[in-house]
Amino acid sequence: MAVKLFALSTCPYCRMTRKYLEDNDVEFDLLEVDLLEGQERTDAIAEVKELSGGTSFPVAVIDDEVIVGFNKKKIREMLSL
């Protein structure tokens, strides 16, 4: 199962999502968008907009399912935790 997390380093909900994944031993790719620079940052923001329809964080992508915000119940369901 592929898990990708788009987050901001300063966002408390992003930190909660990251901690929840780590606490449950979920392997995931993390992109802290505010720490990226140049084209890499531009591309990440464009991807977040395409996935979520906006620029709210965090955005978790579990397989092809997009979860915007810290939604523990939905993450747990998607990962069968």
C-alpha positions as CSV (number, residue, x, y, z in Angstrom):
1,M,0.0,0.0,0.0
2,A,1.4,3.4,-1.0
3,V,1.1,6.3,1.4
4,K,2.2,9.8,0.7
5,L,1.8,12.8,3.0
6,F,1.9,16.4,1.9
7,A,2.4,18.5,5.0
8,L,3.7,21.8,6.3
9,S,6.4,21.7,9.0
10,T,4.6,24.3,11.1
11,C,1.1,22.8,10.9
12,P,-0.2,21.0,14.1
13,Y,-2.7,18.8,12.1
14,C,0.2,17.8,9.8
15,R,2.3,16.8,12.8
16,M,-0.6,14.8,14.3
17,T,-1.1,13.0,11.0
18,R,2.6,12.2,10.7
19,K,2.7,11.0,14.4
20,Y,-0.3,8.8,13.9
21,L,1.3,7.1,10.9
22,E,4.6,6.7,12.7
23,D,2.9,5.4,15.8
24,N,1.2,2.7,13.7
25,D,4.4,1.7,11.9
26,V,3.0,2.9,8.5
27,E,5.7,3.5,5.9
28,F,5.0,6.7,4.0
29,D,6.6,9.3,1.8
30,L,6.6,12.8,3.4
31,L,6.8,16.1,1.5
32,E,7.0,19.1,3.8
33,V,6.0,21.6,1.2
34,D,7.0,24.7,3.0
35,L,10.6,23.4,3.2
36,L,10.9,22.8,-0.5
37,E,12.3,25.4,-2.8
38,G,11.9,26.6,-6.4
39,Q,10.3,24.3,-9.0
40,E,10.1,21.4,-6.5
41,R,7.9,23.5,-4.3
42,T,5.8,24.8,-7.2
43,D,5.3,21.2,-8.4
44,A,4.3,20.0,-4.9
45,I,1.7,22.8,-4.5
46,A,0.3,22.1,-8.0
47,E,0.0,18.4,-7.0
48,V,-1.8,19.2,-3.8
49,K,-4.3,21.5,-5.7
50,E,-4.9,18.8,-8.2
51,L,-5.5,16.1,-5.6
52,S,-7.5,18.1,-3.1
53,G,-9.0,21.0,-5.0
54,G,-7.3,23.5,-2.8
55,T,-4.3,24.1,-0.6
56,S,-5.4,22.8,2.7
57,F,-2.9,20.6,4.7
58,P,-2.3,17.9,5.5
59,V,-3.1,15.9,2.4
60,A,-2.7,12.1,2.7
61,V,-2.9,9.9,-0.3
62,I,-3.4,6.2,0.5
63,D,-3.3,4.2,-2.7
64,D,-5.7,6.4,-4.8
65,E,-7.8,7.8,-1.9
66,V,-7.2,11.4,-0.9
67,I,-7.8,12.5,2.7
68,V,-7.6,16.2,3.4
69,G,-7.0,17.2,7.0
70,F,-6.3,14.9,10.0
71,N,-9.1,12.4,9.7
72,K,-7.9,9.6,12.0
73,K,-11.0,7.5,11.4
74,K,-10.6,7.6,7.6
75,I,-6.9,6.9,7.8
76,R,-7.5,3.9,10.1
77,E,-10.2,2.5,7.8
78,M,-8.0,2.9,4.7
79,L,-5.0,1.3,6.4
80,S,-7.0,-1.4,8.2
81,L,-5.5,-0.4,11.6
